[in-house]
């Protein structure tokens, strides 16, 4: 959709395990104005509520768009 190819045209909040991880995230701004460019962000969270990993892509401007998610597990010693 070409209507979201400029800075500020698609913005979202990212909430993981009820914690705001990124506020007002703009993937075009994060990619220095590029479209079709990979943007990598990370967050460390603890999942201990027995309800699995909860991720929310909250709509701010336009609909959130996510192409891939990688989840890594670290087990405490």
Secondary structure, DSSP 8 states (H G I E B T S, - for coil): -GGG-STTSSEEEEEETTEEEEEEE-HHHHTTT-SS------------SSS---EEEEEEES---------------
